[in-house]
Every structure is written in structure tokens, then in C-alpha cells.
Amino acid sequence: MILPLAFGFLIGTLVLMVFFVIWRFFGPSGDDIENRLLDYEIEYELYSAAGIATLQEEKEKRALPIIKRLFVRGAFGKKLSLLLSQANWSLNPAEFVLLMIIGAMTGVVIGIISSNVLYIAIFSPLLAFLPYFFLRRSANKRRMAIGEQTSDLLKFLTGALRAGFGLNQALESIADQLPSPMKEEIQRVIQSVRLGLSLPEALMLMAQRVESDELDMLVVAINVQYESGGNLAPTLESIGKTIQDRLRLKREIRSLTAQQRFTGYILALLPIGLAILLYFINPSYIMRLFQPGWIRLLPATAGLMMFMGFLVIRKIVQIEV
């Protein structure tokens, strides 16, 4: 009983170490890490200058002190906080790391109950990485939705400006007409302006938080026009056509690369699923690969090559527009 428990805690520790390594080299996507940290610090300074507590600061007050000291106050906590903000999850970094630890320990419990060390090695990493997988998926899905809704935002905003509204009044008048999640982002901009930030600062914070190329084009155009003056409606109408063409091209590329992306998932998951199936059908057959000796190099090498192949396929199908 002691040996599986000790082995389970070791697996949980290794899972967290691997998570930090993968985070360092493969995520989050977009600009380089230094720029992302700088963006987060700019957001913090602007809100602090206005005397406003950010949403993440309010949530971090509920964090456990030990986990907060370990994971929240450094660069990792800032990156994770940005990702949680992009996904619009009501968690702070400390709570999310605690959720990962609970997942790893759940895998340990499953292994102890079944009295099988192999279950610990399978379920502990799987349940630990599951929250991170859903977080990245939620953030990417929300970012793509906001990018696609930028065209609708431009249409509503152009119509409101042509009707004689100012920029602030135009945003307030169209906020309730926009679909989610763009609606929530515009409402946060309006709330920031009401609490003391200027409109360009609030829009810049939104662009830094969402990290959408389409939204960046809109925010840059509004900020430039806000400083130089002039009629904003024709500029937004021109940008709207550009964004529509850009989104159309993105959808075409996504359709053309759908088969390759699906192939990558199949090639990565099929051997793992087949190994699990063989274990339940004939455990003695598949366990020969895990006997003491050089034979253990085969599954380790196969797993490493599958992971590298999956990353290569993902890199090939990621076409920047």
C-alpha cells in the first residue's frame, strides 16, 4: 500500500514539472513571452493608476497563501492569469493549479483503489492535464469567436456613428445588441471608462487581453483617429471590408487543413487507445513491453516520437494570415 502511494505522489510531482516545461516552450501561442508579460504589466499599471482593482486581483484575494506564493507571484502566474482572463473563467491561477493537483491526486486514488501502479501512471497525468487542455481550448475558442464577431461590431459601430452618436455613446448603444463574448468585452470597456480610464486606454486593454488580430486592427484605427480627429465611420467601414476578407480566407484555410489536423489527432491517440484496449483484453501480452530491461525503451521511444510527430503536424497546418 505504501509503495503505490509513494509512486503516485512522485507521478504527481513529475506531472507538474512536465506541465511547466511544456508551458515554457509551447504556450501560450501568439506573441513572444516577453511581450505578453509586458502587456500584462501595462494593464496592471493602467488600472492601478486609475485606482481600480483588476478582476484577477480581486479573485487572488481568495487564493490559498502557500499556492499563491509558489505559483501566482511569478511569471507563470501572470501568464496563467492572462489565459484565464481570455477564457473568461472565474478562477485565479492559484485555484487553477490547485485544480490540477487535485486531478493528479485523483489519479493516485484510482490507482490505490485498483491496487495497480499502471493506473496511477495513466490517470494521474491525464486528469492533471485535463483542466489545462480545456482552458486552452476555451481561450482559443473565445478568441476565435471575438475575431469573427469583430465584423459585426464594425457594422453596428459604423451605423451608430453615421446616426450622429459620439464614439462613447455609440459603444454604449450597441453593447446590448452584440452577441457573446463580444458583448462582455465591450461592456468591460464601457465599465472601465466609467471608472476613470480614457477610451483609448480601455480599448487597448481589451486588445491586450483578447489578443485577436482583427480586434487589434479595430483598436489601432480607433486610437489613431481618436488622436488625429476626422470622420471615423469611413475608416471603420474600410477596415470592416478588410476584416471580412481576412475572416473568409481564414475559414478557407481551416477547411483545407481540416483533414490534416484530424489526421494528427488520430495518429497521436490511436496507439494510446490501442494499448489501453489491449491491456484490458490481454494484460500479459501488452505488459511484456514494460518488463525490466531494455524493452522499456520501446514504449518510451514510441511515445516521444508520437509527441514530436503531433507537434510537427500541428506546426505544418498552422498557417498565419
Contacts in CASP RR format, 6 or more apart in sequence:
PFRMAT RR
TARGET T0000
AUTHOR 0000-0000-0000
METHOD contacts of the structure
MODEL  1
MILPLAFGFLIGTLVLMVFFVIWRFFGPSGDDIENRLLDYEIEYELYSAA
GIATLQEEKEKRALPIIKRLFVRGAFGKKLSLLLSQANWSLNPAEFVLLM
IIGAMTGVVIGIISSNVLYIAIFSPLLAFLPYFFLRRSANKRRMAIGEQT
SDLLKFLTGALRAGFGLNQALESIADQLPSPMKEEIQRVIQSVRLGLSLP
EALMLMAQRVESDELDMLVVAINVQYESGGNLAPTLESIGKTIQDRLRLK
REIRSLTAQQRFTGYILALLPIGLAILLYFINPSYIMRLFQPGWIRLLPA
TAGLMMFMGFLVIRKIVQIEV
1 112 0 8 1.000
3 117 0 8 1.000
4 108 0 8 1.000
4 111 0 8 1.000
4 112 0 8 1.000
4 115 0 8 1.000
4 117 0 8 1.000
4 120 0 8 1.000
5 108 0 8 1.000
5 112 0 8 1.000
7 117 0 8 1.000
7 120 0 8 1.000
8 107 0 8 1.000
8 108 0 8 1.000
8 111 0 8 1.000
8 120 0 8 1.000
8 124 0 8 1.000
9 108 0 8 1.000
11 104 0 8 1.000
11 108 0 8 1.000
11 120 0 8 1.000
11 121 0 8 1.000
11 124 0 8 1.000
11 125 0 8 1.000
12 101 0 8 1.000
12 104 0 8 1.000
12 105 0 8 1.000
12 108 0 8 1.000
12 124 0 8 1.000
12 125 0 8 1.000
12 128 0 8 1.000
15 100 0 8 1.000
15 104 0 8 1.000
15 124 0 8 1.000
15 125 0 8 1.000
15 128 0 8 1.000
15 129 0 8 1.000
16 100 0 8 1.000
16 101 0 8 1.000
16 104 0 8 1.000
16 128 0 8 1.000
18 125 0 8 1.000
19 100 0 8 1.000
19 128 0 8 1.000
19 129 0 8 1.000
19 132 0 8 1.000
20 76 0 8 1.000
23 76 0 8 1.000
23 79 0 8 1.000
26 311 0 8 1.000
28 36 0 8 1.000
28 79 0 8 1.000
28 82 0 8 1.000
28 83 0 8 1.000
28 136 0 8 1.000
28 139 0 8 1.000
29 140 0 8 1.000
30 36 0 8 1.000
30 211 0 8 1.000
31 39 0 8 1.000
31 211 0 8 1.000
33 75 0 8 1.000
33 79 0 8 1.000
36 79 0 8 1.000
36 82 0 8 1.000
37 75 0 8 1.000
37 78 0 8 1.000
37 79 0 8 1.000
39 82 0 8 1.000
39 208 0 8 1.000
40 78 0 8 1.000
40 79 0 8 1.000
40 81 0 8 1.000
40 82 0 8 1.000
40 208 0 8 1.000
41 78 0 8 1.000
42 204 0 8 1.000
42 208 0 8 1.000
43 54 0 8 1.000
43 205 0 8 1.000
43 208 0 8 1.000
43 209 0 8 1.000
44 54 0 8 1.000
46 197 0 8 1.000
46 201 0 8 1.000
46 205 0 8 1.000
47 53 0 8 1.000
47 54 0 8 1.000
47 197 0 8 1.000
47 205 0 8 1.000
50 195 0 8 1.000
50 196 0 8 1.000
50 197 0 8 1.000
52 192 0 8 1.000
52 195 0 8 1.000
52 196 0 8 1.000
52 197 0 8 1.000
55 85 0 8 1.000
56 81 0 8 1.000
56 84 0 8 1.000
56 85 0 8 1.000
56 92 0 8 1.000
59 90 0 8 1.000
59 91 0 8 1.000
59 92 0 8 1.000
59 95 0 8 1.000
60 68 0 8 1.000
60 72 0 8 1.000
60 92 0 8 1.000
60 93 0 8 1.000
60 94 0 8 1.000
62 92 0 8 1.000
62 95 0 8 1.000
63 72 0 8 1.000
63 92 0 8 1.000
63 93 0 8 1.000
63 94 0 8 1.000
63 95 0 8 1.000
64 94 0 8 1.000
64 98 0 8 1.000
67 94 0 8 1.000
67 97 0 8 1.000
67 98 0 8 1.000
68 94 0 8 1.000
70 97 0 8 1.000
71 77 0 8 1.000
71 80 0 8 1.000
71 93 0 8 1.000
71 94 0 8 1.000
71 97 0 8 1.000
72 81 0 8 1.000
72 92 0 8 1.000
72 93 0 8 1.000
72 94 0 8 1.000
76 93 0 8 1.000
77 93 0 8 1.000
80 93 0 8 1.000
80 96 0 8 1.000
80 97 0 8 1.000
81 92 0 8 1.000
81 93 0 8 1.000
82 209 0 8 1.000
83 135 0 8 1.000
83 136 0 8 1.000
83 139 0 8 1.000
84 91 0 8 1.000
84 92 0 8 1.000
84 93 0 8 1.000
84 96 0 8 1.000
84 135 0 8 1.000
85 209 0 8 1.000
86 139 0 8 1.000
86 142 0 8 1.000
86 143 0 8 1.000
86 209 0 8 1.000
86 210 0 8 1.000
86 211 0 8 1.000
87 135 0 8 1.000
87 138 0 8 1.000
87 139 0 8 1.000
87 142 0 8 1.000
88 138 0 8 1.000
88 142 0 8 1.000
88 181 0 8 1.000
88 184 0 8 1.000
89 96 0 8 1.000
89 135 0 8 1.000
89 138 0 8 1.000
91 99 0 8 1.000
96 131 0 8 1.000
96 135 0 8 1.000
99 131 0 8 1.000
100 128 0 8 1.000
100 129 0 8 1.000
100 131 0 8 1.000
100 132 0 8 1.000
101 128 0 8 1.000
103 124 0 8 1.000
103 127 0 8 1.000
103 128 0 8 1.000
103 130 0 8 1.000
103 131 0 8 1.000
104 124 0 8 1.000
104 125 0 8 1.000
104 127 0 8 1.000
104 128 0 8 1.000
105 124 0 8 1.000
106 123 0 8 1.000
106 124 0 8 1.000
106 127 0 8 1.000
107 119 0 8 1.000
107 120 0 8 1.000
107 123 0 8 1.000
107 124 0 8 1.000
107 126 0 8 1.000
107 127 0 8 1.000
108 120 0 8 1.000
108 124 0 8 1.000
110 119 0 8 1.000
110 120 0 8 1.000
110 123 0 8 1.000
111 117 0 8 1.000
111 119 0 8 1.000
111 120 0 8 1.000
111 123 0 8 1.000
112 120 0 8 1.000
118 279 0 8 1.000
118 290 0 8 1.000
122 276 0 8 1.000
142 181 0 8 1.000
143 210 0 8 1.000
143 211 0 8 1.000
143 212 0 8 1.000
145 181 0 8 1.000
145 182 0 8 1.000
146 181 0 8 1.000
146 182 0 8 1.000
146 185 0 8 1.000
146 210 0 8 1.000
146 212 0 8 1.000
146 214 0 8 1.000
146 215 0 8 1.000
147 212 0 8 1.000
147 213 0 8 1.000
147 214 0 8 1.000
147 215 0 8 1.000
147 247 0 8 1.000
148 214 0 8 1.000
148 247 0 8 1.000
149 178 0 8 1.000
149 179 0 8 1.000
149 181 0 8 1.000
149 182 0 8 1.000
150 182 0 8 1.000
150 212 0 8 1.000
150 214 0 8 1.000
150 215 0 8 1.000
150 217 0 8 1.000
150 218 0 8 1.000
150 240 0 8 1.000
150 243 0 8 1.000
151 214 0 8 1.000
151 240 0 8 1.000
151 243 0 8 1.000
151 244 0 8 1.000
151 247 0 8 1.000
152 178 0 8 1.000
152 179 0 8 1.000
152 182 0 8 1.000
153 174 0 8 1.000
153 178 0 8 1.000
153 182 0 8 1.000
153 186 0 8 1.000
153 218 0 8 1.000
154 218 0 8 1.000
154 236 0 8 1.000
154 237 0 8 1.000
154 239 0 8 1.000
154 240 0 8 1.000
154 243 0 8 1.000
155 240 0 8 1.000
156 174 0 8 1.000
156 177 0 8 1.000
156 178 0 8 1.000
157 170 0 8 1.000
157 171 0 8 1.000
157 174 0 8 1.000
157 236 0 8 1.000
158 233 0 8 1.000
158 236 0 8 1.000
158 237 0 8 1.000
159 170 0 8 1.000
159 233 0 8 1.000
160 166 0 8 1.000
160 169 0 8 1.000
160 170 0 8 1.000
160 173 0 8 1.000
160 174 0 8 1.000
161 167 0 8 1.000
161 170 0 8 1.000
161 232 0 8 1.000
161 233 0 8 1.000
161 236 0 8 1.000
162 233 0 8 1.000
165 173 0 8 1.000
167 199 0 8 1.000
167 222 0 8 1.000
167 226 0 8 1.000
167 232 0 8 1.000
168 190 0 8 1.000
168 193 0 8 1.000
168 199 0 8 1.000
171 186 0 8 1.000
171 189 0 8 1.000
171 190 0 8 1.000
172 190 0 8 1.000
174 186 0 8 1.000
175 183 0 8 1.000
175 186 0 8 1.000
175 187 0 8 1.000
175 190 0 8 1.000
176 183 0 8 1.000
178 186 0 8 1.000
185 206 0 8 1.000
185 209 0 8 1.000
185 210 0 8 1.000
188 202 0 8 1.000
188 206 0 8 1.000
189 199 0 8 1.000
189 202 0 8 1.000
189 203 0 8 1.000
189 205 0 8 1.000
189 206 0 8 1.000
190 202 0 8 1.000
192 201 0 8 1.000
192 202 0 8 1.000
192 205 0 8 1.000
193 199 0 8 1.000
193 202 0 8 1.000
197 205 0 8 1.000
199 222 0 8 1.000
199 226 0 8 1.000
200 222 0 8 1.000
200 223 0 8 1.000
200 226 0 8 1.000
200 227 0 8 1.000
203 219 0 8 1.000
203 222 0 8 1.000
203 223 0 8 1.000
204 219 0 8 1.000
204 223 0 8 1.000
206 215 0 8 1.000
206 219 0 8 1.000
207 215 0 8 1.000
207 216 0 8 1.000
207 219 0 8 1.000
213 246 0 8 1.000
213 321 0 8 1.000
214 243 0 8 1.000
214 246 0 8 1.000
214 247 0 8 1.000
217 239 0 8 1.000
217 242 0 8 1.000
217 243 0 8 1.000
218 236 0 8 1.000
218 239 0 8 1.000
218 243 0 8 1.000
221 232 0 8 1.000
221 235 0 8 1.000
221 236 0 8 1.000
221 239 0 8 1.000
222 232 0 8 1.000
222 236 0 8 1.000
225 232 0 8 1.000
225 235 0 8 1.000
246 321 0 8 1.000
249 321 0 8 1.000
250 321 0 8 1.000
253 319 0 8 1.000
253 321 0 8 1.000
257 317 0 8 1.000
257 319 0 8 1.000
260 313 0 8 1.000
260 316 0 8 1.000
260 317 0 8 1.000
261 313 0 8 1.000
261 314 0 8 1.000
261 317 0 8 1.000
263 313 0 8 1.000
264 309 0 8 1.000
264 310 0 8 1.000
264 313 0 8 1.000
264 314 0 8 1.000
265 310 0 8 1.000
267 306 0 8 1.000
267 309 0 8 1.000
267 310 0 8 1.000
267 313 0 8 1.000
268 306 0 8 1.000
268 307 0 8 1.000
268 309 0 8 1.000
268 310 0 8 1.000
271 302 0 8 1.000
271 303 0 8 1.000
271 306 0 8 1.000
272 306 0 8 1.000
275 286 0 8 1.000
275 299 0 8 1.000
278 285 0 8 1.000
278 286 0 8 1.000
279 286 0 8 1.000
279 287 0 8 1.000
288 295 0 8 1.000
289 295 0 8 1.000
289 296 0 8 1.000
289 298 0 8 1.000
289 299 0 8 1.000
290 296 0 8 1.000
290 299 0 8 1.000
END
